[in-house]
Amino acid sequence: MMLESKRKRSVGRSAGMAKRRFTAERAHRGDLFFSASPAAPMASLLRRSRLSRFKRFILCGVYLAGVLVMAASGAITPPPALSQSREEVREEFHQTYPLAAGGRISLENMNGAAHITSWDRNEVRVDAVKTASTPERLAEAKIQVEASSDAVRIRTKYQYEDSAEEDRTHINPASVEYTLTLPRTAKLEDIELINGALDIENIGGDVKASSINGPVIARGLSGEAKLSTINGPLEVTFDRLEAAKPIALNSVNGPVILTIPSDASAELKANTVHGAIENDFGLPVRRGRFIGNDLAGKIGNGDASIKLSNVNGRISIKHAADNRPLSKATNLLTEGGRADGSKEPYNVYIGPEVERSMREAQRAMQEAQRNMQVDVQQSLREAQRANEQAMREAQREMQRESQEIAREVQREQYNFKFHDWDSSGLRRSDRESKTFTVSGAPRVSVATFDGSITVHGWDRSEVMFTALKRARDDETMRAVRVRAEQRGAEVTIVAELDRSAVRHTNGGATVQFDVYVPRRSGVLRATSDDGRLRVEEVDGDIELRTSDGAIDVQNGRGRLRANTGDGRIRIIQFDGETDARTGDGRITLDGRFAQLSAHTGDGSILLTLPADSNAIIETHAESVINDGLAAADEGDSSRHVRRWKVGRGGNLFTLQTGDGQIVLHRADSSRSNTAAQ
């Protein structure tokens, strides 16, 4: 009742909306696959239906994808049996089987990861680790191997597969993690995982592999490849491409990343329903009228065939860092439906009827041209309206951001002043303050394990801080320690939590710092494991790092490095060098920058420059809006990577977003004058 034969089906969407394709191969009995997952209720219901096994599998897969998306968003939480993983019982399996250099390998596994690599031996080594919550569950999973000199077939068989009890559920079945080492030129005939990650490395033969729930990562490939996943990223790297070895990568939910040699020769075709397409070879991407993106191009001579498709997620085509010359790229996208417009002389006698017909055809052509002009003008008006709408959206986003910043500041001021009660349950609070006298430009370091840090610049030769400590109870409060010391011009302020002395290690305590430093400081370092960072009126070498929180900098100059794992970055009226990076958040930049680099994984970037700025701006984004900045686009507007010359040009500013838009804005004269004063 597991996977006993090979079948190939397609799950597609209707033509005209967008193109996508995902191959579901050798898939039977969706009720068995998902009986140990959140889709068990759906599987139980479908078992009673008259649908075929393959249709039951597909419906269960779609249902499970929805469950995973809801779980990731916090809308649902898994049951205790699924959310608590206990490896109480363990059993290992180690065997070696002879296999020809070009032999075939297949693997079927319901629960557990698979790691596949190669060596220079004509044999296959199978290392497996079974884990389960009880000995009974462990005994239900059997590792079956069918080996011959030219093929090795491995599968995990569960005892209840042959059970006649249709309504029986199996919670927490055993999992099996495989490590396979095989001849370098062997073929992965069929690798199928249901719940588990798959990684493949240095396989020279053909590869056909898939995972329903889990990432698929393959490196060092050189043969024909068909790889797919439903829920998880798909990352594939090729050492070389061959003309007779096509490549097909498919995903439903997750990014697809392909890396090929810089001097590769291939014909590329890529399409997405919801997701961007980017490439390092300069090929343009066509955006659908309503939905979807596609790319078609040739690099080099176009020898190998590469097809990529994705439903919900981006596609990235990269070249390897191999110091080879980059292959020439040729766009193969066609607009279609256009005539060549050529006119040949007609010297043969034409009768009156024919002449009349030709005149009518000419009038029809002229009418068509007039209609075309009307359509063009209408399209221009629509584009102008769309641009104006985008500008309004950008302005509304700026207004929303300003309002959000103001609310955050008010909340922090309120919490700092009225700290007797906290919504997080940290009901114990205490304050401590200290002042250090410094000379010249001090070096100040502030760090906290959890909490916000606010640093103000002032005109005193002193460093003063106030620490607001909050804790769940007295025991946790005693484990919180603030260490402050001075060594010459260096001042260090650190909040520490002795986690070994408290029962609650998560969310049990915070320390919030309010710090004043000389306006012109030599070095300022502020670090929080989980909290917001804010710096005002400070000049110098500034480095700000937080694992999970927003970063705000206002009215400063010098060198700034701002890095947050998951939060927005807002830099206003800063002069000097700036490097801003966030994993997931928008970046707002406003100032006179000598050098600038901004990167966000999933968010928009808003850059505001004075009207007299001179720079070269390189943007990496699907959408770039120029809101009044005197910038000339130096390249093809259809490319993902574009360069803009601002004023007379100058230093290179780099702006990069994975899934967001970039807005270039010109500061108004009143604000520019204010900033200059």
VOGU-3710 file (C-alpha; in Angstrom, 3 decimals, decimal comma):
1> mmleskrkrs> 0,000/0,000/0,000  3,085/2,313/-0,047  4,621/3,315/-3,372  4,499/0,092/-5,441  4,533/1,331/-9,032  5,528/4,368/-11,054  2,965/6,846/-12,263  3,336/10,355/-13,489  0,583/12,932/-13,190  0,355/16,696/-13,539
11> vgrsagmakr> -1,372/19,232/-11,400  -2,063/22,307/-13,510  -4,065/25,469/-13,514  -6,207/26,755/-16,382  -4,475/28,407/-19,328  -4,837/32,139/-19,797  -4,313/33,067/-16,166  -0,732/31,837/-15,700  1,492/28,873/-16,342  2,544/26,427/-13,693
21> rftaerahrg> 3,277/22,791/-13,600  4,241/20,358/-10,913  4,803/16,651/-11,467  3,554/14,354/-8,753  5,180/10,985/-9,300  4,569/7,517/-7,904  1,968/8,789/-5,470  -0,639/6,456/-3,936  -2,642/6,240/-0,762  -2,793/9,824/0,552
31> dlffsaspaa> -4,532/8,489/3,676  -1,412/6,529/4,668  1,016/9,345/3,955  -0,859/11,870/6,001  -2,259/9,675/8,786  0,563/10,873/11,017  0,121/14,536/10,115  -2,413/17,375/10,599  -4,172/16,086/7,454  -5,347/12,903/9,229
41> pmasllrrsr> -8,997/14,125/9,517  -9,080/14,905/5,793  -7,459/11,541/4,981  -10,040/9,720/7,082  -12,851/11,489/5,261  -11,406/10,769/1,823  -10,939/7,084/2,629  -14,711/6,739/2,690  -15,058/8,440/-0,713  -14,953/6,803/-4,123
51> lsrfkrfilc> -12,033/8,926/-5,352  -8,970/7,246/-6,785  -5,867/6,851/-4,671  -3,977/9,489/-6,660  -6,778/12,074/-6,292  -6,941/11,353/-2,564  -3,192/12,004/-2,364  -3,436/15,312/-4,216  -6,368/16,548/-2,093  -4,539/15,595/1,077
61> gvylagvlvm> -1,410/17,362/-0,181  -3,309/20,586/-0,904  -5,055/20,335/2,469  -1,748/19,857/4,252  -0,190/22,825/2,418  -3,018/25,006/3,737  -2,530/23,662/7,246  1,179/24,441/7,075  0,543/28,002/5,886  -1,976/28,564/8,733
71> aasgaitppp> 0,411/27,107/11,257  3,240/29,342/10,037  1,006/32,407/10,411  -0,030/31,420/13,940  -3,660/30,802/13,011  -3,493/27,261/14,335  -1,183/25,356/16,620  -0,246/21,700/16,257  -1,551/19,162/18,761  0,774/18,165/21,596
81> alsqsreevr> 1,613/14,847/19,966  2,971/16,687/16,923  4,545/19,693/18,596  6,598/17,661/21,043  9,293/15,520/19,450  10,782/12,896/21,756  13,441/10,520/20,529  13,126/7,925/23,267  14,005/4,779/21,275  16,704/4,469/18,623
91> eefhqtypla> 17,908/1,758/16,247  20,663/1,881/13,623  21,030/0,113/10,278  24,361/-0,204/8,401  24,808/-2,260/5,233  26,909/-2,164/2,035  25,761/-3,510/-1,361  27,743/-3,909/-4,627  26,562/-1,652/-7,476  27,889/-0,922/-10,955
101> aggrislenm> 29,321/2,528/-11,642  26,218/3,514/-13,625  23,759/1,648/-11,417  20,360/2,911/-10,274  19,225/3,924/-6,763  15,672/4,465/-5,518  14,425/5,447/-2,057  10,928/5,789/-0,580  10,599/7,282/2,907  7,546/8,718/4,639
111> ngaahitswd> 9,074/10,350/7,746  12,689/11,440/7,899  15,461/13,169/5,998  17,822/11,719/3,401  21,458/12,650/2,774  23,023/11,391/-0,458  26,691/11,724/-1,421  29,232/9,861/-3,573  32,571/8,094/-3,440  34,925/6,276/-5,817
121> rnevrvdavk> 33,722/2,768/-5,066  31,368/0,468/-6,959  29,138/-0,130/-3,961  26,353/1,537/-1,999  26,566/2,114/1,720  23,233/2,505/3,507  23,308/4,097/6,966  19,940/4,618/8,609  18,775/5,699/12,047  15,259/4,832/13,191
131> tastperlae> 13,726/6,804/16,081  10,343/6,476/17,755  8,540/7,372/20,961  8,019/3,741/22,019  9,514/0,324/21,172  6,177/-0,657/19,593  6,304/2,298/17,214  9,937/1,511/16,401  9,092/-2,081/15,525  6,337/-0,956/13,127
141> akiqveassd> 8,904/0,568/10,728  10,953/-1,854/8,625  13,823/-0,993/6,278  13,530/-3,056/3,124  16,373/-3,278/0,587  16,260/-5,021/-2,780  19,767/-5,140/-4,247  21,279/-6,374/-7,487  24,447/-5,538/-9,383  22,766/-2,744/-11,354
151> avrirtkyqy> 20,015/-1,470/-9,012  19,369/-0,937/-5,297  15,828/-0,169/-4,107  15,279/1,055/-0,536  11,975/1,743/1,167  10,553/2,237/4,632  7,597/-0,086/5,147  5,200/0,342/8,066  3,431/-2,580/9,640  0,010/-0,921/9,498
161> edsaeedrth> 0,194/-0,531/5,700  -1,358/-3,991/5,415  -3,940/-3,320/8,112  -7,575/-3,779/7,116  -8,765/-1,241/9,673  -9,645/1,717/7,477  -10,392/4,129/10,320  -7,277/3,388/12,303  -4,966/6,373/12,918  -1,285/6,187/13,693
171> inpasveytl> 0,045/9,097/15,733  3,799/9,666/16,009  5,037/6,863/13,744  8,724/6,052/13,666  11,006/8,218/11,533  13,985/6,995/9,536  16,904/9,211/8,546  18,965/7,816/5,665  22,558/8,516/4,643  23,431/6,961/1,278
181> tlprtakled> 26,947/6,834/-0,200  27,035/5,603/-3,786  29,266/5,526/-6,912  29,890/9,004/-8,284  28,312/8,240/-11,675  25,318/6,307/-10,314  21,781/7,387/-11,219  19,203/8,488/-8,676  16,310/6,812/-10,414  13,619/7,858/-7,942
191> ielingaldi> 14,101/9,488/-4,538  10,745/10,193/-2,869  10,307/11,747/0,566  7,024/12,745/2,203  8,081/14,534/5,399  11,782/15,307/5,476  14,677/17,285/4,054  16,684/15,987/1,119  20,267/16,942/0,314  22,303/15,553/-2,595
201> eniggdvkas> 25,988/16,238/-3,238  28,473/15,415/-6,013  26,345/13,025/-8,078  27,448/12,794/-11,713  24,593/10,614/-12,962  20,985/11,538/-13,663  18,936/12,706/-10,675  15,198/12,404/-10,138  14,080/13,353/-6,631  11,241/15,021/-4,714
211> singpviarg> 10,040/15,899/-1,231  6,512/16,938/-0,295  7,277/18,639/3,028  10,888/19,663/3,325  13,732/21,453/1,546  15,543/19,893/-1,402  19,179/20,961/-1,785  21,511/19,517/-4,430  25,115/20,535/-5,142  27,745/19,423/-7,622
221> lsgeaklsti> 25,361/17,936/-10,208  26,305/17,371/-13,857  23,644/15,059/-15,328  19,970/15,175/-16,217  17,933/16,450/-13,283  14,249/16,462/-12,328  13,760/17,859/-8,838  10,590/19,052/-7,144  9,092/20,013/-3,814  5,685/21,152/-2,598
231> ngplevtfdr> 6,474/22,864/0,716  10,066/23,982/1,035  12,950/25,649/-0,791  14,583/24,051/-3,813  18,291/24,917/-4,287  20,354/23,248/-7,022  23,964/23,846/-8,145  25,510/22,387/-11,307  29,246/22,004/-11,901  28,673/21,661/-15,650
241> leaakpialn> 25,852/21,384/-18,187  25,503/18,953/-21,086  23,373/19,469/-24,189  21,690/16,064/-23,934  20,923/16,417/-20,220  17,777/18,554/-19,651  17,027/20,138/-16,290  13,549/20,618/-14,761  12,945/22,209/-11,345  9,416/22,614/-9,921
251> svngpvilti> 8,038/24,009/-6,664  4,649/24,960/-5,220  5,464/26,793/-1,976  9,045/27,969/-1,606  11,873/29,638/-3,528  13,696/27,974/-6,412  17,412/28,834/-6,672  19,537/27,526/-9,555  23,301/28,106/-9,827  25,113/27,238/-13,065
261> psdasaelka> 28,647/27,918/-14,389  29,306/31,471/-15,546  30,201/30,278/-19,052  27,256/27,887/-19,322  25,472/27,283/-22,625  21,745/26,751/-22,129  18,252/27,773/-23,122  16,335/29,034/-20,082  12,584/29,059/-19,515  11,114/30,101/-16,166
271> ntvhgaiend> 7,630/31,018/-14,985  5,884/31,799/-11,704  2,295/32,427/-10,656  3,041/34,439/-7,506  6,702/35,315/-7,252  9,526/37,285/-8,782  12,077/35,975/-11,280  15,654/37,209/-11,080  18,851/36,221/-12,883  22,536/37,155/-12,997
281> fglpvrrgrf> 22,753/37,024/-16,794  20,786/40,202/-17,535  17,773/38,528/-19,160  14,529/40,549/-18,973  11,481/39,248/-17,136  7,980/39,650/-18,551  5,233/40,400/-16,042  1,747/39,083/-16,710  -1,111/41,477/-17,220  -2,923/40,211/-14,146
291> igndlagkig> -0,717/37,559/-12,602  2,504/35,664/-13,135  6,011/36,298/-14,483  8,029/34,487/-17,135  11,488/34,493/-18,649  12,853/32,965/-21,840  16,396/33,373/-23,036  19,554/31,820/-24,328  22,984/32,037/-22,741  25,942/31,063/-24,853
301> ngdasiklsn> 24,867/28,758/-27,673  21,777/27,521/-25,791  22,861/23,873/-25,754  21,267/22,528/-22,552  17,538/22,824/-21,804  16,550/24,316/-18,429  12,916/24,699/-17,344  11,915/26,210/-13,995  8,414/26,690/-12,597  6,996/27,899/-9,294
311> vngrisikha> 3,559/28,727/-7,920  4,129/30,623/-4,673  7,736/31,749/-4,500  10,510/33,389/-6,427  12,917/31,896/-8,956  16,597/32,936/-8,861  19,084/31,979/-11,592  22,668/32,655/-10,502  26,100/32,144/-11,951  28,804/30,444/-9,913
321> adnrplskat> 31,696/32,368/-8,398  34,132/30,510/-10,679  36,014/33,479/-12,210  34,965/32,369/-15,680  33,776/34,801/-18,367  30,032/35,383/-18,313  28,168/33,882/-21,246  26,383/36,230/-23,608  22,634/36,315/-22,983  19,947/36,581/-25,680
331> nllteggrad> 16,326/37,390/-24,916  13,835/34,948/-26,474  10,629/36,559/-25,238  8,354/37,506/-28,138  5,451/39,909/-28,204  3,633/38,034/-30,987  0,971/39,183/-33,373  3,103/41,824/-35,184  3,523/42,142/-38,930  6,841/43,092/-40,515
341> gskepynvyi> 5,327/46,152/-42,140  7,218/45,726/-45,431  5,736/47,024/-48,722  6,708/45,646/-52,132  6,007/47,596/-55,412  3,116/46,299/-57,497  3,664/47,010/-61,233  1,036/44,679/-62,698  -2,225/46,088/-64,110  -4,988/46,138/-61,550
351> gpeversmre> -8,657/46,337/-62,469  -11,105/48,882/-60,976  -12,644/46,409/-58,585  -9,258/45,443/-57,247  -8,239/49,087/-56,928  -11,436/49,806/-54,996  -10,699/46,892/-52,691  -7,182/48,152/-52,143  -8,446/51,645/-51,323  -10,848/50,169/-48,808
361> aqramqeaqr> -8,014/48,120/-47,315  -5,888/51,267/-47,126  -8,693/53,171/-45,370  -9,065/50,232/-42,984  -5,322/50,333/-42,297  -5,432/54,063/-41,629  -8,379/53,554/-39,306  -6,449/50,815/-37,536  -3,478/53,167/-37,156  -5,720/55,862/-35,674
371> nmqvdvqqsl> -7,199/53,309/-33,303  -3,705/52,197/-32,401  -2,722/55,771/-31,605  -5,804/56,097/-29,432  -4,891/52,852/-27,695  -1,324/54,058/-27,156  -2,512/57,341/-25,702  -4,950/55,500/-23,483  -2,177/53,153/-22,376  0,030/56,142/-21,587
381> reaqraneqa> -2,749/57,711/-19,545  -3,295/54,432/-17,716  0,440/54,144/-17,063  0,480/57,712/-15,770  -2,475/56,970/-13,497  -0,748/53,802/-12,289  2,418/55,783/-11,601  0,458/58,436/-9,722  -1,289/55,694/-7,752  2,091/54,167/-6,912
391> mreaqremqr> 3,315/57,581/-5,751  0,249/57,999/-3,562  0,795/54,545/-2,120  4,421/55,413/-1,391  3,360/58,635/0,325  0,714/56,795/2,342  3,335/54,244/3,350  5,585/57,069/4,529  2,724/58,571/6,516  1,817/55,204/8,046
401> esqeiarevq> 5,436/54,663/8,973  5,691/58,080/10,639  2,522/57,428/12,606  3,790/54,002/13,633  7,103/55,491/14,799  5,278/58,114/16,838  3,086/55,469/18,480  6,131/53,343/19,311  7,912/56,297/20,886  4,844/57,167/22,947
411> reqynfkfhd> 4,493/53,564/24,132  8,142/53,367/25,128  7,994/56,684/26,969  4,870/55,553/28,793  6,337/52,183/29,727  9,563/53,780/30,911  7,712/56,255/33,105  4,894/54,020/34,364  6,639/50,696/34,835  4,672/49,289/37,794
421> wdssglrrsd> 2,576/47,131/35,454  3,607/45,435/32,221  1,373/43,514/29,822  3,969/40,778/29,444  3,588/39,767/33,084  6,920/41,214/34,276  5,551/42,757/37,464  8,850/43,272/39,325  10,782/46,407/38,328  13,815/48,335/39,499
431> resktftvsg> 15,964/51,234/38,281  19,611/52,033/38,575  21,630/54,941/37,183  25,257/55,933/36,933  27,336/58,752/35,433  30,907/58,667/34,069  33,031/61,739/33,345  34,873/61,455/30,020  37,117/63,615/27,883  37,445/63,912/24,136
441> aprvsvatfd> 35,545/61,432/21,982  34,667/58,425/24,184  34,112/54,822/23,095  30,785/53,630/24,488  29,400/50,078/24,348  25,870/49,216/25,511  24,420/45,689/25,432  21,363/43,945/26,847  20,115/40,382/26,648  16,516/41,528/26,104
451> gsitvhgwdr> 15,118/45,037/25,890  15,339/48,324/24,016  18,271/50,746/24,000  17,860/54,502/23,449  20,958/56,687/23,095  20,809/60,525/23,130  23,588/62,931/22,262  24,172/65,955/24,551  26,748/68,711/25,097  28,222/67,355/28,323
461> sevmftalkr> 31,487/65,462/28,789  29,601/62,741/30,607  28,115/59,340/29,891  24,969/58,758/31,927  22,625/55,804/31,817  19,425/54,687/33,465  18,583/50,992/33,429  14,985/49,891/33,885  14,974/46,259/34,953  11,827/44,164/34,762
471> arddetmrav> 11,407/40,579/35,886  8,726/37,952/36,359  9,439/37,437/40,053  11,988/38,178/42,775  14,064/35,126/41,931  14,481/36,276/38,329  15,173/39,864/39,409  18,096/38,647/41,540  19,538/36,934/38,453  19,584/40,230/36,496
481> rvraeqrgae> 22,820/42,178/36,763  23,889/45,484/35,210  27,649/45,845/34,856  29,046/49,331/34,144  32,727/50,189/34,077  35,118/52,806/32,711  38,655/52,400/31,449  39,975/55,759/30,345  37,871/56,941/27,404  36,108/53,565/27,126
491> vtivaeldrs> 32,763/53,021/28,878  31,051/49,615/28,897  27,462/49,072/30,051  26,120/45,516/29,933  22,911/43,889/31,206  23,267/40,171/31,933  20,914/37,402/33,005  22,211/34,374/34,905  19,946/31,815/33,223  21,239/28,981/35,383
501> avrhtnggat> 19,776/30,670/38,460  16,175/30,978/37,192  13,493/28,541/36,160  12,099/30,744/33,374  14,699/31,167/30,627  12,396/32,769/28,033  10,537/36,024/28,549  11,319/36,156/32,247  13,224/39,453/32,366  14,234/42,529/30,353
511> vqfdvyvprr> 16,558/45,476/30,841  15,794/48,718/29,019  18,567/51,331/28,741  18,248/55,097/28,369  21,760/56,469/27,708  23,224/59,958/27,218  26,630/60,351/25,526  28,653/63,327/24,231  27,272/64,407/20,891  30,634/63,810/19,241
521> sgvlratsdd> 31,596/60,327/20,310  34,431/58,313/18,872  32,702/54,936/18,830  29,195/53,851/19,836  28,182/50,188/19,965  24,631/49,152/20,911  23,521/45,510/20,916  20,270/43,819/21,965  19,391/40,155/21,594  15,722/41,100/21,348
531> grlrveevdg> 14,749/44,757/21,364  14,510/48,095/19,566  17,524/50,388/19,122  17,223/54,177/18,845  20,028/56,756/18,455  19,503/60,534/18,325  21,937/63,429/17,814  25,133/61,332/17,915  28,155/61,699/15,599  30,879/59,088/15,215
541> dielrtsdga> 31,430/55,454/14,324  28,061/53,849/15,163  27,304/50,129/15,080  23,813/48,868/15,969  22,786/45,196/16,091  19,573/43,532/17,254  18,303/40,030/16,612  14,638/40,974/16,545  13,702/44,638/16,698  13,486/47,944/14,851
551> idvqngrgrl> 16,401/50,369/14,455  15,942/54,173/14,398  18,730/56,728/13,818  18,106/60,456/13,551  20,261/63,578/13,156  23,774/62,159/13,098  26,884/61,948/11,000  29,888/59,706/10,554  29,856/55,981/9,823  26,748/53,898/10,530
561> rantgdgrir> 26,200/50,117/10,417  22,677/48,946/11,296  21,777/45,258/11,284  18,556/43,571/12,469  17,458/40,013/11,934  13,755/40,793/11,768  12,673/44,432/11,945  12,466/47,713/10,070  15,302/50,260/9,806  14,679/54,016/9,761
571> iiqfdgetda> 17,585/56,447/9,223  16,647/60,139/9,039  18,946/63,131/8,325  22,203/61,230/8,566  25,377/62,405/6,826  28,172/59,972/5,986  28,629/56,272/5,265  25,689/53,931/5,909  25,225/50,160/5,718  21,679/48,976/6,600
581> rtgdgritld> 20,631/45,316/6,552  17,470/43,537/7,696  16,237/40,027/7,113  12,560/40,954/7,006  11,502/44,607/7,165  11,361/47,883/5,279  14,258/50,353/5,174  13,775/54,132/5,187  16,820/56,290/4,343  17,020/60,092/4,358
591> grfaqlsaht> 20,241/62,123/4,342  23,437/63,109/2,582  25,226/59,824/2,147  28,880/59,516/1,123  28,470/55,754/0,707  25,295/53,705/0,986  24,331/50,022/0,996  20,857/48,753/1,950  19,644/45,132/1,833  16,296/43,666/2,921
601> gdgsilltlp> 15,066/40,136/2,372  11,369/40,963/2,296  10,435/44,642/2,456  10,429/47,954/0,615  13,252/50,527/0,521  12,522/54,260/0,532  15,515/56,496/-0,261  15,208/60,283/0,074  18,074/62,454/-1,196  18,567/66,228/-1,447
611> adsnaiieth> 17,909/67,758/-4,843  21,619/68,572/-5,368  22,832/64,997/-4,755  25,346/63,302/-7,061  25,508/59,497/-7,068  25,028/56,271/-9,015  22,192/54,175/-7,554  22,098/50,458/-8,334  18,684/48,914/-7,592  17,932/45,197/-7,272
621> aesvindgla> 14,119/44,930/-7,334  11,174/44,031/-9,525  9,574/47,454/-9,007  11,353/50,848/-8,772  9,411/54,132/-8,437  11,112/57,479/-9,005  9,214/60,117/-7,041  10,730/63,392/-8,239  14,439/62,534/-7,953  16,523/63,838/-10,861
631> aadegdssrh> 17,764/60,372/-11,807  18,339/58,971/-15,297  17,916/55,243/-15,859  21,160/54,143/-17,530  20,005/50,637/-18,508  17,147/48,502/-19,715  14,061/49,292/-17,617  12,899/45,678/-17,846  15,913/44,331/-15,982  15,850/43,316/-12,339
641> vrrwkvgrgg> 19,153/45,151/-11,780  19,155/48,792/-12,899  21,458/51,784/-12,502  20,343/55,369/-12,023  22,560/58,411/-12,466  21,673/61,152/-9,990  23,000/64,603/-10,833  26,550/64,346/-12,158  26,964/60,806/-10,804  29,389/59,798/-8,085
651> nlftlqtgdg> 29,757/57,072/-5,496  27,799/53,849/-5,973  24,725/53,378/-3,761  23,380/49,797/-3,672  19,726/49,079/-2,825  18,539/45,457/-2,850  15,216/43,859/-1,870  14,159/40,266/-2,367  10,409/40,832/-2,501  9,464/44,504/-2,323
661> qivlhradss> 9,631/47,792/-4,187  12,208/50,599/-4,130  11,076/54,231/-4,023  13,497/57,051/-4,926  12,318/60,344/-3,427  13,611/63,903/-3,577  13,668/65,837/-0,331  11,619/69,036/-0,446  13,484/72,308/-0,286  12,252/73,267/3,180
671> rsntaaq> 13,519/70,069/4,718  16,798/70,309/2,781  17,338/73,829/4,133  16,505/72,674/7,617  18,931/69,769/7,387  21,675/72,051/6,122  21,373/74,507/9,002
//
